[in-house]
Amino acid sequence: MLAADRRAARAGQLTCDLLVVGGGIAGCWAALKGARAGLSTILLEKAEIGAGASGGFLGALMPHMPERWNGKKDFQFKALVSLQREIATLESRTGMECGYARTGRLIPLASDGARQAALARAADAEANWGSKYSFSVIDEPAGAGWPESAAMRHGAVFETLSARVQPRALLRMLLASMEDQSKARILTHELAPEIDPAGSARLTDGTLISFGHLVLANGVDAFPMIARLAGVPDAPLGAPVKGQAALLKTDLDPDMPLLYDDGLYVIAHEDGRAAIGSTSETEFDQPLSTDAQLDDLVARARVLCPALGDAGIVQRWAGLRPRAIGRDPMLGAIPGCDQVLVSAGGFKISFGIAHRMAEAVIGSITGQMTVEVPESFAVAAHLARARAAASGATPS
Ligand SMILES: Cc1cc2nc3c(=O)[nH]c(=O)nc-3n(C[C@H](O)[C@H](O)[C@H](O)COP(=O)(O)OP(=O)(O)OC[C@H]3O[C@@H](n4cnc5c(N)ncnc54)[C@H](O)[C@@H]3O)c2cc1C
């Protein structure tokens, strides 16, 4: 928190057009887009920017498979395409870099059946991704030991839409961009425990923030808050899914495509380091610590990808992904609370879509809506799923 902002907060009352709760990737994009749209914006973060799931280092920006096209896949596709331009703009305005590159992704195929299915998907990709991005089956590794030849027995998918970014560097760049906006104010180490949906939030120190609109972008903590505000405090709107990842000191060619195999990602980053992720744990005792499951993942990565050699681990990290019920992101106003919107539940793809989620919530506040949001993302749709789950019916 900037010294001037701390003094203002201590004065007891703040007013803004837009209050964004949560300084992860979803909240930083929402606050920046709000300020850029001319809204006086306060970003409130209970710890540090990136203290939640967004503070990791994997950074895969990957699409869903191109078949059975639907609104969710379309939303994500358009987001992945537009992110490149968004990041170029941030980089040129801040003079900073965040290790973004569209390196594509390689997915070894486990059987002849998988190869045939992949070949069929090439036509779906052409129909749904257009001619700029390709999805093909290749038979040679992208480079020596990337991946091991045995993993390529049935070939591999190589698609050119996926990209990678350094999550922490992107957050630093978003923060610098916000600090550059006269309309934006960032309050860290400030928790919003209490929200009056009619337009105010009280911080733990008693400071009252009056807002025109509020965007809840507080990751896994958003679900119970949304349920309370919607008047169904016990609704199971979402749950955390723990993930663990490791960063290795290597000297890899950063142009190598992302490597994905059955939940395992190996990503060569710009600084020569390789990120390996991630576990997917719905049950855990220690949300933020790493354990033997990460060692197993790293061991798998070394087999899949001999190019890693015996590169040492420089960092181990764990975080909680926000997975909404039904797995779709949660976006838009809370029914009955028109001033309170949500941008949460990005689960495993937040870094690829958070800017577009932000565009949607800010567009609905300013009336300049440029983004088509699938109905399944609406908070009402999530509430219906939660009600169905609670009553034992099959969620739609
Ligand atoms: C191991 C791992 C690997 C991953 N890899 C990828 C990947 O390769 N690509 C990808 O796109 N995604 C990936 N993800 C998922 C991605 O990190 C998350 O989906 C994303 O970070 C969620 O962002 P968020 O802003 O919604 O939530 P968060 O980043 O969790 O941010 C929420 C913030 O809100 C703050 N907060 C909570 N309550 C309050 C309150 N009341 N007042 C003020 N502040 C509050 C928290 O401190 C936190 O900083 C990965 C996740 C993990 C764990």
The ligand as an SDF file (V2000), in Angstrom:
LIG
                    3D

 53 58  0  0  0  0  0  0  0  0999 V2000
    0.2840  -25.0790   -9.1940 C   0  0  0  0  0  0  0  0  0  0  0  0
   -0.6180  -24.2320  -10.0440 C   0  0  0  0  0  0  0  0  0  0  0  0
   -0.3470  -24.0800  -11.3860 C   0  0  0  0  0  0  0  0  0  0  0  0
   -1.1980  -23.3210  -12.2020 C   0  0  0  0  0  0  0  0  0  0  0  0
   -0.8870  -23.1660  -13.5130 N   0  0  0  0  0  0  0  0  0  0  0  0
   -1.6530  -22.3740  -14.2980 C   0  0  0  0  0  0  0  0  0  0  0  0
   -1.3080  -22.1410  -15.6440 C   0  0  0  0  0  0  0  0  0  0  0  0
   -0.3110  -22.6740  -16.1340 O   0  0  0  0  0  0  0  0  0  0  0  0
   -2.0990  -21.3390  -16.3820 N   0  0  0  0  0  0  0  0  0  0  0  0
   -3.2180  -20.7320  -15.8570 C   0  0  0  0  0  0  0  0  0  0  0  0
   -3.9090  -19.9880  -16.5750 O   0  0  0  0  0  0  0  0  0  0  0  0
   -3.5720  -20.9520  -14.5820 N   0  0  0  0  0  0  0  0  0  0  0  0
   -2.8140  -21.7480  -13.8010 C   0  0  0  0  0  0  0  0  0  0  0  0
   -3.1740  -21.9780  -12.5090 N   0  0  0  0  0  0  0  0  0  0  0  0
   -4.4470  -21.4420  -12.0310 C   0  0  0  0  0  0  0  0  0  0  0  0
   -4.3160  -19.9610  -11.7500 C   0  0  0  0  0  0  0  0  0  0  0  0
   -3.1650  -19.7290  -10.9920 O   0  0  0  0  0  0  0  0  0  0  0  0
   -5.5690  -19.4970  -11.0050 C   0  0  0  0  0  0  0  0  0  0  0  0
   -6.7290  -19.8610  -11.7360 O   0  0  0  0  0  0  0  0  0  0  0  0
   -5.5490  -17.9790  -10.8620 C   0  0  0  0  0  0  0  0  0  0  0  0
   -4.3750  -17.5650  -10.2560 O   0  0  0  0  0  0  0  0  0  0  0  0
   -6.7570  -17.4880  -10.0810 C   0  0  0  0  0  0  0  0  0  0  0  0
   -6.6500  -16.1070  -10.0360 O   0  0  0  0  0  0  0  0  0  0  0  0
   -7.6250  -15.2310   -9.1750 P   0  0  0  0  0  0  0  0  0  0  0  0
   -7.2220  -13.8330   -9.3580 O   0  0  0  0  0  0  0  0  0  0  0  0
   -9.0360  -15.6220   -9.4960 O   0  0  0  0  0  0  0  0  0  0  0  0
   -7.3860  -15.7150   -7.6670 O   0  0  0  0  0  0  0  0  0  0  0  0
   -6.1080  -15.4880   -6.7310 P   0  0  0  0  0  0  0  0  0  0  0  0
   -4.8540  -15.3920   -7.4830 O   0  0  0  0  0  0  0  0  0  0  0  0
   -6.1760  -16.5410   -5.6780 O   0  0  0  0  0  0  0  0  0  0  0  0
   -6.3610  -14.0670   -6.1110 O   0  0  0  0  0  0  0  0  0  0  0  0
   -7.2990  -13.8010   -5.1050 C   0  0  0  0  0  0  0  0  0  0  0  0
   -6.7110  -12.7370   -4.1930 C   0  0  0  0  0  0  0  0  0  0  0  0
   -7.7410  -12.2470   -3.3420 O   0  0  0  0  0  0  0  0  0  0  0  0
   -7.1880  -11.9700   -2.0640 C   0  0  0  0  0  0  0  0  0  0  0  0
   -8.3180  -11.9340   -1.1240 N   0  0  0  0  0  0  0  0  0  0  0  0
   -9.0960  -12.9710   -0.7320 C   0  0  0  0  0  0  0  0  0  0  0  0
  -10.0980  -12.5290    0.0740 N   0  0  0  0  0  0  0  0  0  0  0  0
   -9.9450  -11.1910    0.1880 C   0  0  0  0  0  0  0  0  0  0  0  0
  -10.6640  -10.1800    0.8790 C   0  0  0  0  0  0  0  0  0  0  0  0
  -11.7620  -10.4610    1.5950 N   0  0  0  0  0  0  0  0  0  0  0  0
  -10.2160   -8.9010    0.8100 N   0  0  0  0  0  0  0  0  0  0  0  0
   -9.1140   -8.5950    0.0830 C   0  0  0  0  0  0  0  0  0  0  0  0
   -8.3970   -9.5320   -0.6190 N   0  0  0  0  0  0  0  0  0  0  0  0
   -8.8130  -10.8020   -0.5610 C   0  0  0  0  0  0  0  0  0  0  0  0
   -6.1730  -13.0880   -1.8790 C   0  0  0  0  0  0  0  0  0  0  0  0
   -5.1790  -12.7440   -0.9510 O   0  0  0  0  0  0  0  0  0  0  0  0
   -5.6180  -13.2690   -3.2860 C   0  0  0  0  0  0  0  0  0  0  0  0
   -4.4550  -12.5050   -3.5140 O   0  0  0  0  0  0  0  0  0  0  0  0
   -2.3420  -22.7060  -11.6550 C   0  0  0  0  0  0  0  0  0  0  0  0
   -2.6070  -22.8280  -10.2950 C   0  0  0  0  0  0  0  0  0  0  0  0
   -1.7570  -23.5750   -9.4800 C   0  0  0  0  0  0  0  0  0  0  0  0
   -2.0440  -23.6760   -8.0130 C   0  0  0  0  0  0  0  0  0  0  0  0
  1  2  1  0
  2  3  1  0
  2 52  2  0
  3  4  2  0
  4  5  1  0
  4 50  1  0
  5  6  2  0
  6  7  1  0
  6 13  1  0
  7  8  2  0
  7  9  1  0
  9 10  1  0
 10 11  2  0
 10 12  1  0
 12 13  2  0
 13 14  1  0
 14 15  1  0
 14 50  1  0
 15 16  1  0
 16 17  1  0
 16 18  1  0
 18 19  1  0
 18 20  1  0
 20 21  1  0
 20 22  1  0
 22 23  1  0
 23 24  1  0
 24 25  2  0
 24 26  1  0
 24 27  1  0
 27 28  1  0
 28 29  2  0
 28 30  1  0
 28 31  1  0
 31 32  1  0
 32 33  1  0
 33 34  1  0
 33 48  1  0
 34 35  1  0
 35 36  1  0
 35 46  1  0
 36 37  1  0
 36 45  1  0
 37 38  2  0
 38 39  1  0
 39 40  1  0
 39 45  2  0
 40 41  1  0
 40 42  2  0
 42 43  1  0
 43 44  2  0
 44 45  1  0
 46 47  1  0
 46 48  1  0
 48 49  1  0
 50 51  2  0
 51 52  1  0
 52 53  1  0
M  END
$$$$
